[in-house]
């Protein structure tokens, strides 16, 4: 990456929510008190300085914005009110848009009207698809979604959508790797990439660094939302498809599994995790109870609203099936899909859900670079340790 001064950087970041970076006097208090900042990866002061100096390239090539989990303690302790925690959040939004080759993410983050229109358009298209592509012969005696929208057809649509979203997210993730690794991308041996994969798995599954912050409650909430949604995804898209008709019977037909069946219990856990986590976050943002909730971006609200709407409608579908109410089941299923699909299509590759991929990926690449530099410096250290006399001997 070149080192150029970009005088338009700060104004550009203001479109992503930047407000108080100019207040920073670089006392270093935020970096000194951060539990996650290290001498090798200091933040957030250094990145506030990059913003003030217009160092766009240095920001693009850095992994540090993803190492911050926004506990907000640095913002509370800042003597100038510069809100460094929110500044790091702004950089994550900016980097998400930089990784996205389609340009959609940038529009999504910088225009509330575009965000609302995008959600409305996708929801509308889903509603039209459900209206036009159905059997036309619903079962009005018993609630049976399969009688109106056959499971096999929905499964094909699921797989197509999963393929498109995977391509977008993986291609954007590759751009993330290119930005962070730079010239080292092709120089690092494959064995080093392979040896550090455990960090990608651990951080992707647990986000454990968030648990190292002083206040662990955000970690618990984050885990509930993440594991809850991951459970739903695995049940609906992966496991239940593999279970064939029995799997689809649980998802969309009459619930015949006993109460203590593991699949049913997993569904109830997922429902509880998402509902508790999203409700906690929504109330926190309304009350501004934590530093991270005081500057909520429009995309934060949209993510929580869509996720909770998807969960609530899923609960109502379950109730409608239990009481065997066909009309309610079919109507609620349509509303459920009109909330769930916009959330997947817009959030997974372009916004909040993408952070779940970029953060562990950045942590993994930090370890890859650390291992590479450690091995590269080892021969030099050995050479220094051997004296000329020892060498002649």
N, C-alpha and C positions, 0 to 999 in steps of 0.2 A: 504494500500500500504506500502511495506517495503521501508526503506531509504538506498539504496545502492549507492555506487560510481561506475559509469560506465565510465572508461577512454576513451571508444570508442565513447561516445555520440557526442562530437563536430565533429569528423570526419564523423559520420553518418549523422549529420545535414547538413554538407557541401554538401552532395549529394542532399539535398532539396533546396540548394541555399544559405546557410549560408556563410558569408564572413568576417564580421568585428567584431564579438563578442569579440575577444581578445583585441581589442582596448579600451574596456570599463574600466574606472578607478573607476566606482561606485560613481560618484559625486552626483547622485540622481536628476540631472537637468531634465531628461526626465520624471520621475515620478512626480516631483513637478509641471511641467508646463502642464501636460496632463489634459484635461478637463474631461476625463472619469475615470481617476484613483481615487480611494478612499482609505482611511485608511484600510478598510476591504478587498479591492481588488486592491492592488498596482501593477502597471506594468509601463513600461517594465523592469526597472532595476533589480527587483528580479529575473526575468526569464533569464536575461543575466547571472546573478550569478549562477543560476541553471545549465545553460549550461557549464559555466566554471568549475563548481565543479562536473559535471557528474551526476547530480541529475535527471536521467531519470524518475524515479517513481513519483517524485513530479510534473514533467511536465505533465505526463500522467493523473494524478489525478486532474489537475487544469482546471478551467473554464476560467481563466483570458485571455489566448490568444484569446478567442472568444469575449471578452469584448472590445478589441481594434479594431477600424475600419480603422486604417492606414491612418489618415489624413496626417501623415508625419511631423508634426510640431516638434516632438521630435527629428527626424533625422536632421532637419534643425538646431536645437538649440544645438545639441550634440557638445561639445568642442573638442572631440577626433575623431569625424567622425566615430563613432561606428555603426551608422545607426540602432538604436533600433527599429524603425518602421518596417524595413525589417526583422529584427530578429523575431518579433512577427508574421509576415506573414509566415516566414519559419516554425515556430512552428505550425501554422494552417495547413500547408501542411503535416507536420509530423504527427499531431494528426489525420488528415483525413485518412492517411495511417494506423495509429494504430487502428482506429475504424473499418477499412475494414477487415473482416475476410477472404476474398478471397485472399488477397495479391496483387490484381490487381492494386489498387490505388498506392501502393508503387512503382511498376514497372512503372506506368504511370508518376509519379512525378520525378523519379530518372533517367529515360532514355528517351532522346528525340527520339532516333531511335525506341524504343518500342512504344512510343506515335504515331509516324507517321505511323508505320506499323499497329498498332491497328486500327487507323482511316481508313487507306486504305483497310484493310481486311473487316471491317464492311461495308464500302461503297461498296466494290466489291460484297459482299454477297447480299446486298440489290439490287444492279443492276442485279445480276443473278436471284434473286427471281422475280423481275419485268419482266425479260425477259422470264422466263419459266412459271410463273404462271399468265397467262392472257387469255382472251377469244379468242384472235386471230382474232377478228372481230371488229376492231376499226371503228368508224364512221368518214368517210373522208369528209362528207358533212358539218358537224357542229362539233365544238370542244365539245366533251363529254367524259370525263375521265372514266365515268361509263361504257362506251361501251367496254373499254379495261381492266380496273381493277374495277370490280363491287364493289359498296359501301359496300355491306354486307360482302364481303370477307375481305376488308380492315379494316372494323370495328372489325371483329374478331381478325385480326392481331394486331390492336391497343390495344384491351383489353388484349390479351396475353402478349404483351410487357409491358403494364402498370402494369399487375400483377407481372411480373418478377422484374421490376424496383422497384415497391413498396416493394416487399419482401426484396430486397437487401438494399434499403435505410432504411427501418424500422429496419432490423436486425442490420445494422451498427449503427443506432441511438440508439438502445438498448445498444450496447457496449459502446457508448458515455456516456449514463446514468450510466452504471456500473462503468466506469472509474472515473467519476466526483463524484458520490455519495459514492462509496466505501462501507464501512461497514454500512453506514446510509441507504442504499437502502431499506432494509427490516424493518428498525426501524422507519422510518418516517410514521406516520399514513396517511391513504389514504385521509382523509379529508384535510390534509395540501396540498397534491399533488393537490387535486381538487380546493382548495381555491386559489391557485396561477396560475391556468390555464390561467387566463386573460393575464398574462405576456407573455405566449407562443403565444397567439393569437395576441396581440398588436405588439410585436416585430417581429413576423413572417410576419405580414401584412404591417408594416410601417418601420421597422428598424430605429425607431425614435431616438435611441441613436446616430446614425451617424449625425443626424440633430443638435445635441448638440455641435458638433465640431465647431471650429472657422470659418472654411471655409465650407459653406453648399452646395456648388456646387456638390461635389461628392455624396451627399445624393440625390439631385434632379436627377442626372444622373442614380444613382442606382435604384431609384424609377421608372424612365421611363423604364429601361430595365426589371425590375422585374414585374411591373404591365403590361407592354406590353406583355411579354411572358406568364404571367399568364392568360391574356385575351385570347390569342391565344389558349392556352391549354384548357381552359374552353369551348371555342367555338367549337374547333375541336373534342376534346375527350369526353367532358361531355354534353354540351348543344346541339350541333348539332346532336349527336347520338340520343339524346332524342327527337329531333324534327322530326326524321324519314326522309322521302324522301325530305321534304322541306329543312331540315337542310343540307343534303348532296348536294342538288341542289345549295345552296349558296357556299359550300366549294369546290365542284369539277365539278359542271355542269354549265350551262349557268346562269349568274348572273341576276336573275329576281327581286331581291329586289330593291325598289326605293332608291335613293341616301340618303334620310334622315331616312331610316329604322334604328332602334337602333342597330341591329346586324351588319349592314354594317358600321355604324359609329364606333362601337367598333372595328371592324377589321381595319379601317383606323387609329384609335388611337394606336392600338397595333403596326401597321407597323411604324408609326411615332416614337413611344417611343423607339422601338428596334433600328431603323436606327439612330436616333439622339444619343442615348446612346452609341451604339457601335462605331459610327463614332467619337464621342467625345473622347472615351477611346483609340481608335486606333491612332488618331492624337496626343493625349496626350502622348502616349508611343513613338511615332516616334519623337516627339519634346522634350520628357522628361520634360514636363512642370510642373509636380508635383513630389514631393518626391516618391509617390507611383508608379509613372511611370518610375522611373529611373533604376529600377532593374527588369524589366519584365521577368517573368519565361516563359518557352516554353508553359506551360499549359495555361497561361494567353492569349497568342497569339492564341493558338488553339481554346480556348473557344470563343474569339471574332470573329475569322475568320469563324468558323462553324455557329455561331449565325447569323452573317451578311449574309453569303452565303445562309442560310435557308430563311432569310427575302427577300433578293434580288431575289432569284429564285421564291419565293412566289409572289412578285410583278410582275415579268415577266409572270408568269402563268396567273395572273389576266388580264394583258394586252392582252395576246394571246387569252384568252377567250372572251374579249371584242371585238376584231377584228375578232373573229371566225376563228382562224387559227388552224386547228386540229393537223397537224404535230408538230408545235411549242409547242402547249399545252402539247402533250403527251411526247415529249422529255424533256421539261422543268420540267414536273411533276416527271419524273424519276430522273433527276439531283437534284431536290428539295428533294426527299426522300433520296437520297444518301448523302445529307448533313445533313438533319434533324435527321435521325435515328442514325447515329454515334454520333451526339451531345447528344441525349437523352441517348443512351446506355452507353456512356463513361463518360459523364459529370455529369449526375444526381446522380448516386450512388457512383462515384469514385473520382470526382474532383470538379470543381468550383461550380456547381449547388448544390452540397451537403452542401456547406457552408450555403446556405439559410435554411437548416434544422438544422445544428449543432449550429449556432449562437443563434437563438431564444431559442433553447433547452437549451443551456448553461445558458443563462440569466434567463430562467424559473427555472432551478435547483438551481441557486444562490439564488433566492427568496425563494425557498422551504427550503433550508438549513438555510437561515436567519430566517425564521419563526419558524422552528423547534428549533433552538438554543434559540430564544427569548422565546418560551414557556417553554423550558427546564430550563431556568435560572430564570423564574418568581417565582416559589416556593421558590427558594433559597433566592431571594431578599426579598420576603415576610417574610421568617423566620428571616432574619437579622434585618428587621425593627421592629419585635416584641421583646421587652425586656423580660428577665426572669421573672420580676415582673408581666408584663402583662400576660405572659403565665400562671403563678400560679393563677392569678386572674380569 
